[in-house]
Every structure is written in structure tokens, then in C-alpha cells.
Amino acid sequence: MRSQLLETTRLFLAIERAADLGEQGVFLADLAREFGLSTQALRTFLVALDETAEATASPDELVDWSLDEEDRLRVYYAPGLDREIPLGGDEASALMIGLDRLGLAAERHEELQAKLLARLSAAEAERLLGIRHRLMIKSEHRWRPELDEAVTKASGLRILYESASGREWRRIVPSATADYDGQLYIGAWCFEREAPRLFRGDRLFQLESWDAPEPGGQSWDHEGLRRRLAQLTQAQLTERIVLRCADKDGAWMIEDYFGPQARLSKGRVVVREFVGQALVNWIVSCTGSVLVESPAGLIERVAERARQVRLSHAGVSSG
């Protein structure tokens, strides 16, 4: 039996319930009672949704709402989001990759994919399927475990790497990895070049651990490396993420979000995900049931988003 859900989670679920009812709406007091909330807490939360809306919010977060004179709540998508719009190649590519990440049943996935492809010309559809195939290929690499560990711990490595000028040893601190067109790419700070560099996995011939000092007078541009990798991989860069369940609710929350393929081991799950605002908001909505152990950048973004939500609930501007 699940323990009682924390208030913030119940608030989000109440909004989803109201959105499901659409134009029919629901009395605010009845909705609050259904989820064990006070009417005032639910009213305050609705206002907070408006005040904390961000330009980076995903479409499923861009909702609007209204209360009539009878205190009947109606929640719906922001104007225009439910209207069909023409799709270009980039938009279709993003939607196709998004479908792969939703964890839908095979039949439902195929149905939605067919509808998407039907809106494109034959040439566009062929190009899109080609892109999707390349992005889904995960390259095999003998040192992937060592590289993933170095990314997670921000630790140093010495690699024997072959560039246009020949083979040489490089001292690096990896920031992220990406798979593209069957090839592993490593984004890292290179001490020999004193700059961020991309390294191809097939040009790496030896690897060993190395205690890296801080680069003299310069900072490691981790975010810059991630942006370069994201451009390389059609903005579908994923990172290795370690999440931990803090209580019993955390386990079903993780399965609900990532699907049954997410395997827990000693209360932890390791996934490779795109670290976008939607993931950050979901972790915050878990209200402490799901915690981030790595990477450090995700921990910081979750903490900042949680701070903004707390301030909005207290009626304080985060600016």
C-alpha cells in the first residue's frame, strides 16, 4: 500500500485531473477534497503556476486555467497548443525521437509514428527515419564503463589518441559522451590543448586513470562541451544519471516516468536521459521521494528549481 502522497505531488495530480475534465470543469472545493488538499492551498498553487512559468517549459507544462463565479475550475492547454500546425523536418525529427522516449506500448507507438510520417513527403519521411536510426544506434566501446565513470566523477584520464598529426598521449577530464551514427564521442577538457575538445571513440587506443589538477587560470567549460555534443547529435545528447528512491513512493514514481525497463538496484536506478527542463520539473514534483546522486549539474538545477517553487508558494519573487 502506498504511503500518503506529499502535498506538492497531490497538487500536480489535481491539476492533471482538472485538465482531463476539460470544458466540463470541476468545483475547486470538490477537487481539493478529492486529493486531500485545502481549497486555499490549491488556489495558491494555481497562481504559482502562472508566476513560475518559464520559456523553457515543455508543451505539457504550458497550461492555462480559469475560475468562474461559482468557483468552477477549468484547466486547458495554452491557446494554440491544441491546434494542428504544419511540421518542418526539424519539428518532425524532434517529435519522432520524443515518441521513442515515451515508453508507449508497441501498437500505440506504431500508430502515432504512422500518423506523423503521413504528414510528410516521401523524401522527408525517408530522411527522418534515417536520422532516427542513426540516433538509436549505441556504439560498442571497450572503455565505455571507464569513460562513464570519469564523466560521473569528473576525474582525469590519459588517452592515447590519433589525430591528423598522429598518435599522442592526451590528458583529459571528460564532461559528457554521446552516440551518433554508430560512433562514440567524448567531450572533454584537454590539458595539452588547454581547451575543450571532442574525441572520437574509434581513435582512442589506450586509456588509463590520471589525477587531474585544476587547469591553471581557466575553468572547464562543461556546458560548452555539452552544447557542442548536442549540436553533433541533433540536440539529443543524453547523460548518465543516477537517481535514488528516498521512500516507497520513489519506486513507483520512477517506474511511472521511465517505464518498467528502469531497473532498481538497492534503491537506485541508472539511466541515460536528456537533462532538460521537463526532467528537472519532474524530479522537483517528486518532493523528495526521488533524489539525484549525479551528475552535479542536474543536482544544481533541481535545487534551483525547488528554491523557485518554494519562494513562489511563499509569495516571494525569485528575481
C-alpha positions as a Markdown table, in Angstrom:
| # | Residue | x | y | z |
|---|---|---|---|---|
| 1 | Met | 0.0 | 0.0 | 0.0 |
| 2 | Arg | 1.4 | 3.4 | -1.0 |
| 3 | Ser | 2.0 | 5.9 | 1.7 |
| 4 | Gln | 0.1 | 9.2 | 1.6 |
| 5 | Leu | 1.4 | 11.4 | -1.2 |
| 6 | Leu | 3.1 | 14.6 | -0.3 |
| 7 | Glu | 1.2 | 17.8 | -0.9 |
| 8 | Thr | 3.1 | 19.1 | -3.9 |
| 9 | Thr | 2.6 | 15.8 | -5.7 |
| 10 | Arg | -1.1 | 15.9 | -4.9 |
| 11 | Leu | -1.3 | 19.4 | -6.2 |
| 12 | Phe | 0.2 | 18.4 | -9.6 |
| 13 | Leu | -2.2 | 15.4 | -9.8 |
| 14 | Ala | -5.2 | 17.6 | -9.0 |
| 15 | Ile | -4.2 | 19.9 | -11.9 |
| 16 | Glu | -3.9 | 16.9 | -14.2 |
| 17 | Arg | -7.4 | 15.7 | -13.1 |
| 18 | Ala | -8.9 | 19.1 | -13.9 |
| 19 | Ala | -7.2 | 19.2 | -17.3 |
| 20 | Asp | -8.7 | 15.7 | -18.1 |
| 21 | Leu | -12.2 | 17.1 | -17.4 |
| 22 | Gly | -11.6 | 19.9 | -20.0 |
| 23 | Glu | -14.5 | 22.3 | -20.6 |
| 24 | Gln | -16.7 | 20.4 | -18.1 |
| 25 | Gly | -14.6 | 21.8 | -15.3 |
| 26 | Val | -14.8 | 20.9 | -11.6 |
| 27 | Phe | -15.6 | 22.9 | -8.5 |
| 28 | Leu | -12.4 | 23.9 | -6.7 |
| 29 | Ala | -13.6 | 22.7 | -3.3 |
| 30 | Asp | -14.6 | 19.3 | -4.7 |
| 31 | Leu | -11.2 | 18.9 | -6.5 |
| 32 | Ala | -9.3 | 19.9 | -3.3 |
| 33 | Arg | -11.4 | 17.4 | -1.2 |
| 34 | Glu | -10.7 | 14.6 | -3.7 |
| 35 | Phe | -6.9 | 15.0 | -3.3 |
| 36 | Gly | -6.9 | 15.7 | 0.4 |
| 37 | Leu | -6.0 | 19.4 | 0.0 |
| 38 | Ser | -7.3 | 22.7 | 1.3 |
| 39 | Thr | -9.1 | 24.8 | -1.2 |
| 40 | Gln | -6.8 | 27.8 | -0.4 |
| 41 | Ala | -3.7 | 25.7 | -1.0 |
| 42 | Leu | -5.0 | 24.6 | -4.4 |
| 43 | Arg | -5.9 | 28.2 | -5.3 |
| 44 | Thr | -2.5 | 29.4 | -4.3 |
| 45 | Phe | -0.8 | 26.7 | -6.3 |
| 46 | Leu | -2.7 | 27.7 | -9.5 |
| 47 | Val | -1.4 | 31.3 | -9.1 |
| 48 | Ala | 2.1 | 29.9 | -8.5 |
| 49 | Leu | 1.9 | 28.0 | -11.8 |
| 50 | Asp | 1.5 | 31.3 | -13.6 |
| 51 | Glu | 4.2 | 33.1 | -11.7 |
| 52 | Thr | 6.8 | 30.4 | -12.2 |
| 53 | Ala | 6.1 | 29.6 | -15.9 |
| 54 | Glu | 9.4 | 29.5 | -17.9 |
| 55 | Ala | 10.2 | 30.0 | -21.5 |
| 56 | Thr | 11.9 | 26.6 | -21.4 |
| 57 | Ala | 8.8 | 24.8 | -20.2 |
| 58 | Ser | 7.7 | 21.8 | -22.3 |
| 59 | Pro | 4.3 | 21.9 | -24.1 |
| 60 | Asp | 2.6 | 19.7 | -21.5 |
| 61 | Glu | 3.5 | 22.3 | -18.9 |
| 62 | Leu | 2.1 | 25.3 | -20.8 |
| 63 | Val | -1.5 | 25.2 | -19.4 |
| 64 | Asp | -3.9 | 27.9 | -18.6 |
| 65 | Trp | -6.9 | 27.9 | -16.2 |
| 66 | Ser | -9.9 | 29.9 | -15.3 |
| 67 | Leu | -12.3 | 30.1 | -12.3 |
| 68 | Asp | -15.9 | 31.2 | -12.9 |
| 69 | Glu | -18.2 | 33.0 | -10.4 |
| 70 | Glu | -19.2 | 29.6 | -9.0 |
| 71 | Asp | -15.6 | 28.7 | -8.3 |
| 72 | Arg | -15.6 | 26.1 | -11.0 |
| 73 | Leu | -12.1 | 25.4 | -12.3 |
| 74 | Arg | -11.3 | 24.7 | -15.9 |
| 75 | Val | -7.7 | 23.7 | -16.9 |
| 76 | Tyr | -6.7 | 23.6 | -20.5 |
| 77 | Tyr | -3.7 | 23.9 | -22.8 |
| 78 | Ala | -2.5 | 27.4 | -23.5 |
| 79 | Pro | -4.2 | 28.9 | -26.6 |
| 80 | Gly | -3.0 | 27.4 | -29.9 |
| 81 | Leu | -1.2 | 24.4 | -28.5 |
| 82 | Asp | -4.0 | 22.1 | -29.4 |
| 83 | Arg | -4.3 | 23.4 | -33.0 |
| 84 | Glu | -2.7 | 21.4 | -35.8 |
| 85 | Ile | 0.3 | 23.2 | -37.3 |
| 86 | Pro | 2.5 | 22.5 | -40.3 |
| 87 | Leu | 5.6 | 20.4 | -39.5 |
| 88 | Gly | 9.0 | 21.1 | -40.9 |
| 89 | Gly | 11.8 | 18.5 | -40.9 |
| 90 | Asp | 13.3 | 19.6 | -37.6 |
| 91 | Glu | 10.0 | 19.6 | -35.8 |
| 92 | Ala | 9.1 | 16.1 | -37.2 |
| 93 | Ser | 12.6 | 14.8 | -36.1 |
| 94 | Ala | 12.0 | 16.1 | -32.6 |
| 95 | Leu | 8.6 | 14.5 | -32.4 |
| 96 | Met | 9.8 | 11.2 | -33.7 |
| 97 | Ile | 12.6 | 11.0 | -31.1 |
| 98 | Gly | 10.1 | 12.1 | -28.5 |
| 99 | Leu | 7.9 | 9.1 | -29.3 |
| 100 | Asp | 10.8 | 6.8 | -28.8 |
| 101 | Arg | 11.3 | 8.2 | -25.3 |
| 102 | Leu | 7.7 | 8.0 | -24.1 |
| 103 | Gly | 7.8 | 4.2 | -23.4 |
| 104 | Leu | 4.5 | 3.6 | -25.2 |
| 105 | Ala | 3.0 | 0.2 | -25.9 |
| 106 | Ala | 4.3 | -1.0 | -29.3 |
| 107 | Glu | 0.9 | -0.8 | -31.0 |
| 108 | Arg | 0.3 | 2.8 | -29.8 |
| 109 | His | 3.8 | 3.8 | -30.8 |
| 110 | Glu | 3.4 | 2.4 | -34.3 |
| 111 | Glu | 0.1 | 4.2 | -34.7 |
| 112 | Leu | 1.4 | 7.6 | -33.7 |
| 113 | Gln | 4.6 | 7.1 | -35.8 |
| 114 | Ala | 2.5 | 6.3 | -38.9 |
| 115 | Lys | 0.4 | 9.4 | -38.3 |
| 116 | Leu | 3.5 | 11.6 | -38.1 |
| 117 | Leu | 5.1 | 10.1 | -41.2 |
| 118 | Ala | 1.8 | 10.5 | -43.1 |
| 119 | Arg | 2.1 | 14.3 | -42.7 |
| 120 | Leu | 5.5 | 14.4 | -44.5 |
| 121 | Ser | 6.5 | 13.9 | -48.1 |
| 122 | Ala | 8.2 | 10.6 | -49.1 |
| 123 | Ala | 11.6 | 12.3 | -49.1 |
| 124 | Glu | 11.1 | 13.9 | -45.7 |
| 125 | Ala | 9.9 | 10.7 | -44.2 |
| 126 | Glu | 12.9 | 8.7 | -45.5 |
| 127 | Arg | 15.3 | 11.3 | -44.2 |
| 128 | Leu | 13.6 | 11.3 | -40.8 |
| 129 | Leu | 13.7 | 7.5 | -40.5 |
| 130 | Gly | 17.4 | 7.7 | -41.4 |
| 131 | Ile | 18.1 | 10.2 | -38.6 |
| 132 | Arg | 16.2 | 8.2 | -36.1 |
| 133 | His | 18.1 | 5.0 | -37.0 |
| 134 | Arg | 21.4 | 6.7 | -36.5 |
| 135 | Leu | 20.5 | 8.2 | -33.2 |
| 136 | Met | 19.2 | 4.9 | -31.8 |
| 137 | Ile | 22.5 | 3.0 | -32.6 |
| 138 | Lys | 24.5 | 2.7 | -29.4 |
| 139 | Ser | 28.1 | 2.1 | -30.3 |
| 140 | Glu | 30.1 | -0.7 | -28.5 |
| 141 | His | 33.3 | 0.6 | -26.9 |
| 142 | Arg | 35.7 | -1.3 | -24.7 |
| 143 | Trp | 36.3 | 1.7 | -22.4 |
| 144 | Arg | 32.7 | 2.9 | -22.1 |
| 145 | Pro | 32.5 | 1.9 | -18.4 |
| 146 | Glu | 35.7 | 3.8 | -17.6 |
| 147 | Leu | 34.6 | 6.9 | -19.6 |
| 148 | Asp | 31.1 | 6.9 | -18.0 |
| 149 | Glu | 32.7 | 6.7 | -14.5 |
| 150 | Ala | 35.1 | 9.6 | -15.4 |
| 151 | Val | 32.2 | 11.7 | -16.6 |
| 152 | Thr | 30.2 | 11.0 | -13.4 |
| 153 | Lys | 33.2 | 11.7 | -11.0 |
| 154 | Ala | 34.8 | 14.5 | -13.1 |
| 155 | Ser | 38.0 | 12.5 | -12.9 |
| 156 | Gly | 41.0 | 12.6 | -15.2 |
| 157 | Leu | 42.2 | 10.2 | -17.8 |
| 158 | Arg | 45.3 | 9.8 | -20.0 |
| 159 | Ile | 44.4 | 8.6 | -23.5 |
| 160 | Leu | 46.5 | 7.6 | -26.5 |
| 161 | Tyr | 44.7 | 9.4 | -29.3 |
| 162 | Glu | 45.2 | 9.5 | -33.0 |
| 163 | Ser | 44.5 | 12.9 | -34.6 |
| 164 | Ala | 45.5 | 14.3 | -38.0 |
| 165 | Ser | 49.1 | 14.8 | -36.7 |
| 166 | Gly | 49.5 | 11.3 | -35.5 |
| 167 | Arg | 49.1 | 9.4 | -32.2 |
| 168 | Glu | 50.0 | 11.1 | -28.9 |
| 169 | Trp | 49.0 | 11.0 | -25.3 |
| 170 | Arg | 46.4 | 13.5 | -24.1 |
| 171 | Arg | 45.4 | 14.3 | -20.5 |
| 172 | Ile | 41.7 | 15.0 | -20.3 |
| 173 | Val | 38.7 | 15.4 | -18.0 |
| 174 | Pro | 35.6 | 14.1 | -19.8 |
| 175 | Ser | 32.3 | 16.0 | -19.3 |
| 176 | Ala | 29.9 | 14.0 | -21.4 |
| 177 | Thr | 29.6 | 11.3 | -24.0 |
| 178 | Ala | 27.2 | 10.9 | -27.0 |
| 179 | Asp | 26.4 | 8.2 | -29.5 |
| 180 | Tyr | 25.9 | 9.3 | -33.1 |
| 181 | Asp | 25.8 | 7.3 | -36.3 |
| 182 | Gly | 27.2 | 4.3 | -34.5 |
| 183 | Gln | 30.1 | 6.2 | -33.1 |
| 184 | Leu | 31.0 | 7.2 | -29.5 |
| 185 | Tyr | 32.1 | 10.8 | -29.0 |
| 186 | Ile | 33.7 | 12.1 | -25.8 |
| 187 | Gly | 33.5 | 15.8 | -24.8 |
| 188 | Ala | 36.4 | 16.7 | -22.5 |
| 189 | Trp | 38.8 | 19.4 | -21.4 |
| 190 | Cys | 42.2 | 18.7 | -23.0 |
| 191 | Phe | 45.2 | 19.8 | -20.9 |
| 192 | Glu | 47.6 | 19.6 | -23.9 |
| 193 | Arg | 45.4 | 22.0 | -26.0 |
| 194 | Glu | 44.2 | 23.9 | -22.9 |
| 195 | Ala | 40.7 | 24.0 | -24.5 |
| 196 | Pro | 37.5 | 21.8 | -24.8 |
| 197 | Arg | 37.8 | 19.1 | -27.4 |
| 198 | Leu | 35.7 | 16.4 | -29.0 |
| 199 | Phe | 37.3 | 12.9 | -29.3 |
| 200 | Arg | 36.1 | 10.0 | -31.4 |
| 201 | Gly | 36.0 | 6.7 | -29.8 |
| 202 | Asp | 37.5 | 4.8 | -32.7 |
| 203 | Arg | 40.6 | 6.9 | -32.5 |
| 204 | Leu | 41.3 | 6.1 | -28.9 |
| 205 | Phe | 43.9 | 3.3 | -28.5 |
| 206 | Gln | 44.8 | 3.3 | -24.8 |
| 207 | Leu | 43.3 | 4.7 | -21.6 |
| 208 | Glu | 44.4 | 4.9 | -18.0 |
| 209 | Ser | 43.4 | 6.9 | -14.9 |
| 210 | Trp | 45.1 | 10.1 | -14.1 |
| 211 | Asp | 44.9 | 12.6 | -11.1 |
| 212 | Ala | 43.9 | 15.8 | -12.8 |
| 213 | Pro | 44.7 | 19.2 | -11.3 |
| 214 | Glu | 42.5 | 22.3 | -11.8 |
| 215 | Pro | 43.6 | 24.0 | -15.1 |
| 216 | Gly | 45.7 | 27.0 | -14.3 |
| 217 | Gly | 43.8 | 30.2 | -14.7 |
| 218 | Gln | 41.0 | 28.7 | -16.7 |
| 219 | Ser | 37.7 | 26.9 | -16.0 |
| 220 | Trp | 36.5 | 23.7 | -17.6 |
| 221 | Asp | 33.7 | 24.7 | -19.9 |
| 222 | His | 31.4 | 21.7 | -19.2 |
| 223 | Glu | 28.3 | 23.4 | -20.6 |
| 224 | Gly | 30.1 | 24.4 | -23.7 |
| 225 | Leu | 31.1 | 20.9 | -24.3 |
| 226 | Arg | 27.6 | 19.6 | -23.8 |
| 227 | Arg | 26.3 | 22.2 | -26.3 |
| 228 | Arg | 28.8 | 21.1 | -28.9 |
| 229 | Leu | 27.9 | 17.5 | -28.4 |
| 230 | Ala | 24.2 | 18.3 | -28.6 |
| 231 | Gln | 24.7 | 20.0 | -32.0 |
| 232 | Leu | 26.5 | 16.9 | -33.2 |
| 233 | Thr | 23.7 | 14.6 | -32.1 |
| 234 | Gln | 20.7 | 16.7 | -33.3 |
| 235 | Ala | 20.2 | 18.0 | -29.8 |
| 236 | Gln | 19.5 | 14.5 | -28.4 |
| 237 | Leu | 22.5 | 14.4 | -26.0 |
| 238 | Thr | 21.9 | 12.1 | -23.1 |
| 239 | Glu | 23.8 | 11.9 | -19.9 |
| 240 | Arg | 24.3 | 9.2 | -17.3 |
| 241 | Ile | 22.0 | 9.9 | -14.4 |
| 242 | Val | 21.9 | 8.1 | -11.0 |
| 243 | Leu | 18.7 | 8.5 | -9.1 |
| 244 | Arg | 17.9 | 7.2 | -5.6 |
| 245 | Cys | 14.5 | 6.4 | -4.0 |
| 246 | Ala | 14.2 | 8.2 | -0.7 |
| 247 | Asp | 10.9 | 6.4 | 0.3 |
| 248 | Lys | 8.4 | 3.8 | -1.0 |
| 249 | Asp | 6.8 | 6.4 | -3.3 |
| 250 | Gly | 10.0 | 6.9 | -5.2 |
| 251 | Ala | 10.0 | 3.4 | -6.7 |
| 252 | Trp | 6.6 | 3.7 | -8.4 |
| 253 | Met | 7.3 | 7.3 | -9.4 |
| 254 | Ile | 10.5 | 6.2 | -11.3 |
| 255 | Glu | 8.6 | 3.3 | -13.0 |
| 256 | Asp | 5.8 | 5.7 | -14.0 |
| 257 | Tyr | 8.2 | 8.1 | -15.6 |
| 258 | Phe | 10.9 | 5.9 | -17.1 |
| 259 | Gly | 8.8 | 2.7 | -17.7 |
| 260 | Pro | 9.2 | -0.8 | -16.3 |
| 261 | Gln | 12.5 | -1.2 | -18.1 |
| 262 | Ala | 14.1 | 1.1 | -15.4 |
| 263 | Arg | 15.6 | -1.4 | -13.0 |
| 264 | Leu | 16.1 | -0.5 | -9.4 |
| 265 | Ser | 19.2 | -1.9 | -7.6 |
| 266 | Lys | 19.5 | -1.2 | -3.8 |
| 267 | Gly | 17.1 | 1.7 | -4.2 |
| 268 | Arg | 19.0 | 3.3 | -7.1 |
| 269 | Val | 18.5 | 3.4 | -10.9 |
| 270 | Val | 21.0 | 4.4 | -13.6 |
| 271 | Val | 19.5 | 5.9 | -16.8 |
| 272 | Arg | 20.8 | 7.8 | -19.8 |
| 273 | Glu | 18.5 | 10.8 | -20.4 |
| 274 | Phe | 18.4 | 14.2 | -21.9 |
| 275 | Val | 18.8 | 16.6 | -19.0 |
| 276 | Gly | 16.1 | 19.1 | -20.0 |
| 277 | Gln | 13.7 | 21.3 | -18.0 |
| 278 | Ala | 10.9 | 18.6 | -18.1 |
| 279 | Leu | 13.2 | 16.2 | -16.3 |
| 280 | Val | 14.1 | 18.8 | -13.7 |
| 281 | Asn | 10.5 | 19.7 | -13.1 |
| 282 | Trp | 9.5 | 16.1 | -12.7 |
| 283 | Ile | 12.2 | 15.5 | -10.0 |
| 284 | Val | 11.0 | 18.6 | -8.1 |
| 285 | Ser | 7.4 | 17.4 | -8.3 |
| 286 | Cys | 8.5 | 14.1 | -6.6 |
| 287 | Thr | 9.0 | 16.3 | -3.5 |
| 288 | Gly | 11.9 | 14.4 | -2.0 |
| 289 | Ser | 10.8 | 10.9 | -3.0 |
| 290 | Val | 13.3 | 10.8 | -5.8 |
| 291 | Leu | 16.8 | 12.2 | -5.3 |
| 292 | Val | 19.7 | 12.9 | -7.7 |
| 293 | Glu | 23.1 | 11.5 | -7.0 |
| 294 | Ser | 24.7 | 12.5 | -10.2 |
| 295 | Pro | 25.6 | 14.4 | -12.4 |
| 296 | Ala | 26.4 | 17.5 | -10.3 |
| 297 | Gly | 24.8 | 19.8 | -12.9 |
| 298 | Leu | 21.4 | 18.1 | -12.6 |
| 299 | Ile | 21.6 | 18.4 | -8.8 |
| 300 | Glu | 22.2 | 22.1 | -9.0 |
| 301 | Arg | 19.3 | 22.7 | -11.5 |
| 302 | Val | 16.9 | 20.7 | -9.3 |
| 303 | Ala | 17.9 | 22.6 | -6.2 |
| 304 | Glu | 17.4 | 25.9 | -8.0 |
| 305 | Arg | 14.0 | 24.9 | -9.4 |
| 306 | Ala | 12.9 | 23.7 | -6.0 |
| 307 | Arg | 14.0 | 27.0 | -4.5 |
| 308 | Gln | 11.9 | 28.9 | -7.1 |
| 309 | Val | 8.9 | 26.8 | -6.3 |
| 310 | Arg | 9.3 | 27.4 | -2.5 |
| 311 | Leu | 9.6 | 31.1 | -3.0 |
| 312 | Ser | 6.5 | 31.2 | -5.2 |
| 313 | His | 4.5 | 29.3 | -2.6 |
| 314 | Ala | 5.6 | 31.8 | 0.0 |
| 315 | Gly | 4.6 | 34.7 | -2.3 |
| 316 | Val | 8.2 | 35.9 | -2.8 |
| 317 | Ser | 9.6 | 36.8 | -6.2 |
| 318 | Ser | 12.6 | 34.7 | -7.2 |
| 319 | Gly | 14.1 | 37.6 | -9.3 |
